[in-house]
């Protein structure tokens, strides 16, 4: 078997890599495929649902073709790295949300060197208007949650899975999350938080690629690219069901212990 790609195929792949680079996508994965499957069952393999064909990183010929450095890779200062990522994002039109009434992109806010990062689902009307995540009623509740932990809003970093408001505040579609989340991953890599709190099921399922109920996410730590990740209820859900605030406080106490923060005997309301 040849160890190099034919010039025509290599050129086509290089063009595709440049295309994804312009979209701000840098990480590539290839599904391992046996020669037998290719020879005997090409149609069945191509039609296999994505859930049955998990993508994993494997060595491939001419792998250097796919090594594309992110613009912020050589920058050690997270402030500058986040600036570069935001510039790379631009006035994003990569998914349908750019044509569905969003006023502006909501990138993220907070301390670029934060030990703790909160990740929600998507901007709402207030966020879309002001260009900052969690500034409406849910944002005020998140501020209270952060204060109860003995921190200030400016001590942490806050972002969302997607950066544009879905029309009518609907739940983001899977393809919208997949298109936008690579920029979030780059933000996380730049900030390097010690812990991440996923707010709500959409954030948890997108980050962990696990389809499970909140009951299975909460109360435990997940490893997310070398960073510890915990899951709790989204503040908007707590506004609808305040009874779950006590459960959320348990989740936050777990995070505080991990970060070495003093756990008060009573949470702020």
C-alpha positions as CSV (number, residue, x, y, z in Angstrom):
1,X,0.0,0.0,0.0
2,X,1.3,3.4,-0.9
3,X,2.4,5.7,2.0
4,X,1.7,8.9,0.1
5,X,-1.4,10.3,-1.6
6,X,-1.7,10.8,-5.3
7,X,-0.9,14.4,-6.3
8,X,-4.5,15.1,-7.5
9,X,-6.1,13.7,-4.3
10,X,-3.6,15.5,-2.1
11,X,-4.4,18.8,-3.9
12,X,-8.1,18.2,-3.4
13,X,-7.6,17.5,0.3
14,X,-5.4,20.5,0.8
15,X,-8.1,22.7,-0.8
16,X,-10.7,21.2,1.5
17,X,-8.5,21.8,4.6
18,X,-8.1,25.5,3.5
19,X,-11.9,25.7,3.2
20,X,-12.4,24.5,6.7
21,X,-9.6,26.8,7.9
22,X,-11.5,29.7,6.5
23,X,-14.5,28.6,8.6
24,X,-12.4,28.5,11.7
25,X,-12.3,24.7,12.0
26,X,-8.9,23.2,12.7
27,X,-9.4,19.7,14.2
28,X,-9.9,16.8,11.9
29,X,-10.8,13.2,12.6
30,X,-10.9,10.1,10.4
31,X,-13.0,7.0,10.9
32,X,-10.9,3.8,10.7
33,X,-12.2,1.6,7.9
34,X,-11.0,-1.9,7.2
35,X,-10.1,-2.9,3.6
36,X,-12.7,-5.7,3.8
37,X,-15.5,-3.3,4.5
38,X,-14.4,-1.1,1.6
39,X,-14.3,-4.0,-0.8
40,X,-17.5,-5.9,0.2
41,X,-19.9,-3.4,1.7
42,X,-19.3,0.1,0.5
43,X,-23.0,1.1,0.4
44,X,-23.8,-0.2,3.8
45,X,-20.8,1.5,5.4
46,X,-21.6,4.8,3.8
47,X,-25.2,4.7,5.0
48,X,-24.3,3.7,8.6
49,X,-25.8,6.2,11.1
50,X,-23.2,8.4,12.8
51,X,-24.0,7.0,16.2
52,X,-22.8,3.6,15.0
53,X,-19.6,4.9,13.4
54,X,-17.8,6.7,16.2
55,X,-15.1,9.1,14.9
56,X,-11.6,8.5,16.4
57,X,-8.2,10.0,15.6
58,X,-6.0,7.5,13.8
59,X,-2.6,7.8,12.0
60,X,-3.1,8.3,8.2
61,X,-0.8,8.7,5.2
62,X,0.4,12.3,4.6
63,X,-1.0,13.3,8.0
64,X,1.0,16.5,7.9
65,X,-1.5,17.7,5.3
66,X,-4.1,18.0,8.1
67,X,-1.8,19.8,10.6
68,X,-3.2,23.3,10.6
69,X,-2.0,25.6,13.3
70,X,-4.7,27.7,15.0
71,X,-3.9,31.5,14.7
72,X,-3.7,31.7,18.5
73,X,-1.4,28.7,18.9
74,X,1.8,30.7,19.3
75,X,0.3,33.2,21.7
76,X,0.8,32.5,25.5
77,X,-1.3,35.5,26.7
78,X,-5.0,34.3,27.0
79,X,-6.2,37.9,26.5
80,X,-4.5,38.1,23.1
81,X,-5.5,34.5,22.2
82,X,-9.2,35.4,22.8
83,X,-8.8,38.5,20.7
84,X,-7.5,36.4,17.9
85,X,-10.3,33.9,18.2
86,X,-12.9,36.6,18.2
87,X,-11.3,38.2,15.1
88,X,-11.2,34.8,13.4
89,X,-14.9,34.4,14.2
90,X,-15.7,37.7,12.5
91,X,-19.3,38.6,11.6
92,X,-20.1,34.9,11.5
93,X,-22.4,33.6,8.7
94,X,-21.5,30.0,9.1
95,X,-24.9,28.7,10.0
96,X,-28.6,29.7,9.4
97,X,-28.8,31.7,12.7
98,X,-27.0,34.6,11.0
99,X,-30.0,35.0,8.8
100,X,-32.7,34.5,11.4
101,X,-32.8,37.8,13.2
102,X,-29.7,37.8,15.5
103,X,-28.6,41.3,16.2
104,X,-25.0,40.5,17.2
105,X,-22.6,37.7,18.1
106,X,-22.3,37.0,21.9
107,X,-18.7,35.8,22.2
108,X,-18.1,35.5,26.0
109,X,-17.1,37.7,29.0
110,X,-15.0,37.5,32.1
111,X,-11.5,36.8,33.3
112,X,-9.4,35.3,30.5
113,X,-7.3,33.7,33.2
114,X,-10.2,32.3,35.2
115,X,-10.0,29.1,37.1
116,X,-13.7,28.6,36.6
117,X,-15.8,28.7,33.5
118,X,-19.5,28.6,33.1
119,X,-21.0,27.5,29.8
120,X,-24.6,27.9,28.9
121,X,-26.8,27.1,25.9
122,X,-27.4,30.1,23.8
123,X,-27.9,33.9,24.0
124,X,-31.4,35.2,24.8
125,X,-33.1,38.4,23.8
126,X,-31.3,40.5,26.4
127,X,-27.9,38.9,25.5
128,X,-28.5,39.5,21.8
129,X,-29.3,43.1,22.5
130,X,-26.3,43.8,24.8
131,X,-23.8,41.4,23.2
132,X,-22.9,39.8,26.6
133,X,-23.9,36.3,27.9
134,X,-26.3,36.0,30.9
135,X,-27.4,39.6,31.4
136,X,-31.2,39.0,31.7
137,X,-33.1,37.4,34.6
138,X,-31.2,34.2,34.2
139,X,-28.0,36.2,34.3
140,X,-29.0,37.9,37.5
141,X,-29.6,34.5,39.1
142,X,-26.2,33.2,37.7
143,X,-24.6,36.3,39.3
144,X,-26.2,35.3,42.7
145,X,-24.9,31.7,42.2
146,X,-21.4,33.0,41.6
147,X,-21.6,35.3,44.6
148,X,-22.8,32.5,46.8
149,X,-19.5,30.7,45.8
150,X,-17.6,33.6,47.2
151,X,-16.6,34.9,43.7
152,X,-17.5,37.8,41.5
153,X,-18.8,37.7,38.0
154,X,-15.5,39.3,36.8
155,X,-13.5,36.4,38.5
156,X,-15.0,33.7,36.2
157,X,-15.5,33.4,32.4
158,X,-18.9,32.9,30.9
159,X,-19.8,31.7,27.4
160,X,-22.4,29.7,25.5
161,X,-22.4,26.7,23.2
162,X,-23.6,28.9,20.4
163,X,-23.0,32.6,20.0
164,X,-26.1,33.7,18.2
165,X,-29.7,33.9,19.5
166,X,-32.0,31.2,18.0
167,X,-35.3,32.7,16.9
168,X,-37.9,32.6,19.7
169,X,-35.2,31.4,22.1
170,X,-35.7,27.9,20.7
171,X,-33.3,25.1,21.6
172,X,-30.2,25.1,19.3
173,X,-30.2,22.5,16.5
174,X,-27.4,19.9,16.5
175,X,-25.8,21.3,13.3
176,X,-25.8,24.8,14.8
177,X,-24.0,23.5,17.9
178,X,-21.5,21.6,15.7
179,X,-20.8,24.6,13.6
180,X,-20.3,27.0,16.5
181,X,-18.8,24.9,19.3
182,X,-15.2,24.7,17.7
183,X,-14.8,28.4,18.6
184,X,-15.9,27.6,22.2
185,X,-13.3,24.8,22.3
186,X,-10.7,27.3,21.3
187,X,-11.8,29.7,24.0
188,X,-11.5,26.9,26.6
189,X,-8.1,26.0,25.3
190,X,-7.0,29.6,25.6
191,X,-8.4,30.2,29.1
192,X,-7.3,26.8,30.5
193,X,-9.8,26.8,33.4
194,X,-9.3,24.4,36.3
195,X,-13.0,23.6,36.2
196,X,-16.0,24.0,33.9
197,X,-19.6,24.1,34.9
198,X,-22.1,23.2,32.1
199,X,-25.4,24.9,32.7
200,X,-28.2,22.7,31.5
201,X,-28.7,19.6,29.4
202,X,-27.9,21.2,26.0
203,X,-24.5,22.4,27.2
204,X,-23.7,19.1,28.9
205,X,-24.8,16.9,25.9
206,X,-22.8,19.0,23.4
207,X,-19.6,19.2,25.5
208,X,-19.6,15.6,26.6
209,X,-21.3,14.0,23.5
210,X,-23.5,12.0,25.8
211,X,-27.2,11.8,25.5
212,X,-28.4,11.4,29.1
213,X,-30.9,13.0,31.5
214,X,-29.7,15.6,34.0
215,X,-30.0,13.0,36.8
216,X,-27.1,11.1,35.2
217,X,-25.0,14.2,34.6
218,X,-25.2,15.8,38.0
219,X,-23.2,15.1,41.1
220,X,-20.1,13.8,39.4
221,X,-17.0,15.0,37.6
222,X,-16.3,14.4,33.9
223,X,-13.0,14.7,32.2
224,X,-13.2,17.2,29.4
225,X,-10.0,17.5,27.5
226,X,-8.0,17.3,30.7
227,X,-10.2,19.7,32.5
228,X,-12.8,18.7,35.2
229,X,-16.4,19.4,34.1
230,X,-19.5,19.4,36.3
231,X,-23.1,19.8,35.3
232,X,-25.9,21.7,37.0
233,X,-29.2,23.2,36.1
234,X,-29.5,26.2,33.8
235,X,-30.5,29.4,35.7
236,X,-33.5,29.8,33.3
237,X,-34.7,26.4,34.5
238,X,-34.3,27.4,38.1
239,X,-36.5,30.5,37.4
240,X,-39.2,28.1,36.3
241,X,-38.6,25.6,39.1
242,X,-37.0,27.3,42.2
243,X,-37.3,24.0,44.1
244,X,-34.1,22.8,42.3
245,X,-32.0,25.6,43.7
246,X,-31.0,23.4,46.6
247,X,-29.8,20.7,44.2
248,X,-27.9,23.3,42.2
249,X,-26.2,24.5,45.4
250,X,-25.0,21.0,46.0
251,X,-23.4,21.0,42.6
252,X,-21.7,24.3,43.2
253,X,-20.4,23.2,46.6
254,X,-18.7,20.2,44.8
255,X,-17.1,22.7,42.4
256,X,-16.0,24.9,45.3
257,X,-14.3,22.0,47.1
258,X,-12.4,21.1,43.9
259,X,-11.2,24.7,43.5
260,X,-10.3,25.0,47.2
261,X,-12.9,27.7,47.9
262,X,-14.5,28.0,51.4
263,X,-18.0,26.5,51.4
264,X,-20.3,28.8,53.4
265,X,-22.9,27.1,55.6
266,X,-25.8,28.8,53.7
267,X,-26.2,29.8,50.1
268,X,-27.2,33.3,49.1
269,X,-30.8,33.4,47.7
